[in-house]
Amino acid sequence: MLEYRRPEPPPSGKWWSRRTQELWERRGPDRGPAIAAGPEQLLGRSAAGTVNVRVFARPTTVTIQLNVRVRDPRPQPAYLEDHEDPETLPAALVRPGVRFADGRVATNLPGAFWMADEDGPLFLDGFERGDLAGELPEHSRSVYALRWVLWPVPPPGPFVVACAWPARGIAESSVVLEGDAIRAASEASAAAGRDWPAEPEEPAWWAQRSGSDEPIAWSITAWLRPPGPVTSRADCDPVVAGVVERARVEHWDGDDLDGWLAEYEAARHDTAPRTDFGWMGFHRGAYRLELTEVAATEAAARAQAGKRLAQPEGRRLTLDVVPTDAG
C-alpha cells in the first residue's frame, strides 16, 4: 500500500483552487466532537520506539492519530507539501495509509491528493503534531501525536490502517479496525453536533461606541489594489505616491504587491505556454497604506479614511480599522 512511485506532475493552480472548493462543498457540515472509535492499538515497533494508532470520527471526516513513543525526546518527522514529487522519499517521512472495505486506498504519499478519485478517500491536509507528554522531563521518553484528516468516513467492514517510518526502523505494518465502529462514532458526533448551541461572538468593546462618545484615535491599514492585469509596479507607483501625498499617509509600501507579482510569474512559468491559468497565493496584490483617524465610532473613522483616500476609478480599496489601543 505504501510503495512509492513518482507521480505525474501536479495540475495547474486553477485545478487546485477548484478541487479545494469542491471538496469543501461535498464534505458538508462537520460540526460535532471528535469521538474515539475504539482503543489505541499497536501499529509498529522498532528499537527506536513504537507507533500506535487511534481513530477519531466526526460527521464527515476521520482523524487518523499515530501516537509515537520514542526515546529521542524530540522526533522531527519530515513533511512534504502536496505539490512536491521527489524522486525518492526522505527516510524521515512518516507514511500512513488506509484501505477501505471496498478496496479504495488513501496515503499521504506525493501525488495522492491530486490523483485521488472524486469520491475519495484522501487525506485533506498534512499532519499536525502535538506533544502528549509535555509534563515529562526533557530526557524522558516522549509521546507525540501525529494526525491526518481523512475524507470520507469509511464504509462498514474492515478498515486497514498502515504505517511505515524508515528513519525509525519501522517497516510497513498494519492493523485492521472496524469500519462499523467508526461509522457509529461518526453518527454519534453528528447527533451531538446538532445539539450544540450556537456560540454568539462577543462584540469588540469599540463596537458599542456611539456618535456621542468622546472621539478616539483609530489605526487604519488601507489596502489599495491597482486595476488588473498588473505586470509591474512601474505604472502604479506614481499613482499611489500621489494618493499618499494628498491624503498625508504616514507610511506605505508595496511589499504585498511585490509578493503577488512573484507568485504570478511563477504560476505563469509553470503553466507555459498556456495563457489561461490560476493559482493560489499568499499575498494580497495591493499597496499597504497606514494612517490614523480620530472619530467617535469605527464607522465614522472608516468613512473619514475612505473620503481622505478618494481613489481613481477602477482601484479597489479595503480598510482594516481598529482603535490604536485595541491590544
N, C-alpha and C positions, 0 to 999 in steps of 0.2 A: 504493500500500500504506500510506503514512504520512499520508494525508489525514485530518484530524481533524474529527469531528463530535461535538458534545457528547452524551455518553451519557445514558441514562435514570438516574434517581437510584440510588445503590447500595442493595443489600438490607440487611436488618437485621443487627445484630451477631450474632444467633444463627446466621444463614446463614454469616457469615464464619468463625465458630468451627467449624461442621460442615464447611465446604468445606476449610479448612486441614487438619483431621484426616483427611478422606477422601483428600486429595492425598498426605499423608504416608504413609498406608497403601498407596495404589495405586503409589506410586513404587517401593516395595520397597527392598532394600539398595542403597546407592550407594557401597559400600566398595571403593575402588580409586583408584589415582593418576590425576590428570588428564593425559591423553595427547594431544599435539598431533595434529590431523588435517590435516596439510599445512602448508605455509609461510605466512608472513604475506603478505597481498595488499592492494594499494591499493584503498581504497573510495571516498574522496572527497578533493578538493583545492580549495583556495582561496588567496587571497593571504595569509590569516592562518595557513595551515598545512595539514597533511594528516591524514587519518584512514585507518588501515589496519585490517584485520580479521584475527583469528586465532581458530580454533575449537579448543577442548579438550574431549575427551569423557571421561565416566565411565560406569559401568554403566547408569545410568538417566537421566542428565541431560547437558546440553551447556552449556559456558560460552562465551558469545559475548564475545570480548575485543576492544575497539576501542583500538588504540594511537594515541594522539593526539599529534601533534608540532606544537607551536605556538610562535610567537616570544614570546608572553606567557608568562613562567615559571610563572604560577600560574592556569591556567584554572579557572573555577568553574562547572561545569555545574549547571543547576537540577535539582531533584529534586521530584517530586510524589508525595504519598502515594497509596496505592491508592484511598482514598475521595474524593479530590479530583476535581472535574469542572469546571474553569474554562470560561468562555465561549470564550476564546481561549487558546492556549498561549503561555507565555513564550518569547521567542526563544532564551534560554539553555538550553532543554531539549534535550538530545541525544535523537534519536528513532531508535532501532534497530528493525528489523523483520525477520522471516524468513518465507519461504514454502517449504513442503514440496513434494515432487514431486507429491503428490496434491492440491495446491491449497490446503491449510489454511495459515492465516496467524496469526502472533503478533506483537504490538507491545508497547511499553511505554506506549502512549497511555492516558489516563484512560478507565476503563470496560473495558479489555481483559481484566483479570483476572476480573471478575465476569460478563462476557458470553461468556467462552471456553467451548467445548464441554467436556463431561465428560472426553473423551479428549485434550484439549489441541489444539494446542500452546499454551503460555502461559509467560510469564516469571514465575518463582516469587517474585521479590523485586526491589527496586530495585537500581540499580547500586552497585557497590563501586569505590572509587577507590584506585589505588596509584601511587606515584611510581616510574617505571622509571629515572629518571636523577638520583637524589638525590646522586650523587657529583659532578655538574656544578656549575659556579659559578651563582650566582643569576641572573646576567644572560644566561646562555646559553640556547640552545634547550632546551626541556624535552620529555620524553616521559611521557605519562600512560597508564595502563591503566584503562579503564572496562569493568566486567564485569557481565554479566547471566546468570543461570542459567535455562536453558530446559528444559522438560519436555514431551514425552518426547524420546528420541533420534530424529532424523528417519529416515524410510524411505529405501531406496535410490533413486537418481535425483538429479536436480539439486536443490540446496539453495541458495536465494537469500537472501543477507543484504543488507539495505538500511540506509541511514542518512541522516539529514538533521540539520543543525545551523545554523539560520538566523543565530544570533549570530556564527558564524564564517564566514558566507558560503558554507556548504556546502549546496547544494540536494540533494534526494533523488537518491541514486545507489546502484547495487547491483553485486554481484559474484556469480557463480554458482560454488558449490563442489560437491564430490562427496559426496552422501549416503552412497555406498558406503564411502568412505574414513572418514567419521565413524563409521559403524557398526562398521567394522573396529577403529578406535581404541577404541570403547566396549567391544567384546568383549575386546580386549587388556587394558583396565583391569579388567574383571570377572575375567579369569583371574589377573591379578596380585594383585587383592584377595583372592582365595581362598587365595593363598599367604602372605599377610601373617600373621605370628604375632601372637596377641593380646598387647597390651602391658599387663602387670599394673600396676595402680595401686600406687604406693608409699604405704604407710600413713603417716599423720602420726605424728610421734615420740611424741605422747602416747597413741596407741593401744596402745603396747607397755607402758604402765604397769600395775602390779598393785596389789592392795589393800595389799601390804606396803611399798610405796614411801612416801616422805615426802609428806604432803599438800601440794598447791599451790593457788594461787588460780585460779578459773575465772570467766571473764566470760560472763555468761548474758544473752541477749536473749530475752525471753518475748513471744510474740505471742498476745494474748488476743482471740478473736473472739466478739462477742456473738451470741446466737441470733437468727436472722432471722425475718421480714424487718426490717431496721433502716432507719428513715427519718430518724432524727436521733440526736444524742448525748445529748439531754436526759434520757432514762431510763437511759442506760448509764453516764454519768459517775459518778453517786453509787455505783453498784455497784463499779465499778473503783476508785474512790477508797477504798472500804472494803477491798478486796483489798490495795491498795498500803499502807494503814496497818497492816493486820495482818501483812503479810509484810515490812514495813520495806524497801520497794523504794527504791532510790537515785534512780531517775529514771523518769518515764513521760510519754507524750504520746499524743495521738490523731490525729497528722498523717496516718497512713495510712488511718485510718477517714474522715477528712475528704475525702481524695482519692477514696476509693471512693464516698462519698456523692455527690460532684460528678459522677463518671463515671456513676453510677446515674441521676441526674436528667437528665443529657444524653441517655442512651440512652432513657429514658422519654419525653422530649420529642420525640426524633427518630422514635419509633415510634407516637406517639399517633395515633388513640385506642385502639390495641390494648393489651390488658392482658398478653399473653404476649410476651415479648421476651428477648433475650440480648445480651450484648456482651462484648468483650474489653477488660480494663483493666490498669493497671499497679500498682494498689495492692492491698494485702492485705485491706483492710477490717477491720483489727484494731488494738487498742491495743498500743503497744510499751512493755514494762517492762524495765528494766535493773537487774541485781543481781549480786552476787558470792557464790560459794560456795567453801569450802575443803574439798578432798577429794583422795584419792589418785588416783582414776580419773574419767574422763568419766562413766561410768555412775553412779558414786556421786554426782557433782555434779548430774547430771540428776535422780536420784531425790530428792535433798535439795531441789532447787528445786521439783520437782513437788509435794512434800509441803508446802513452805512456801507455795506458791501454790494451795492447795486451792481448787477452783473450784465455784461454784454449778452445779447440773445444767443441761446444755444449752449451756454455754460451752466452746468449743474452745481448747485451749492447745497451742502449738507452741514448742519450745525450741531455740535455737541456742546451742551450748556450745563454747567454745574456751578454752584457757589464756590468762591475761591477758598472758603474754609470748609468744604464738603467733607474732607477727610478728618 
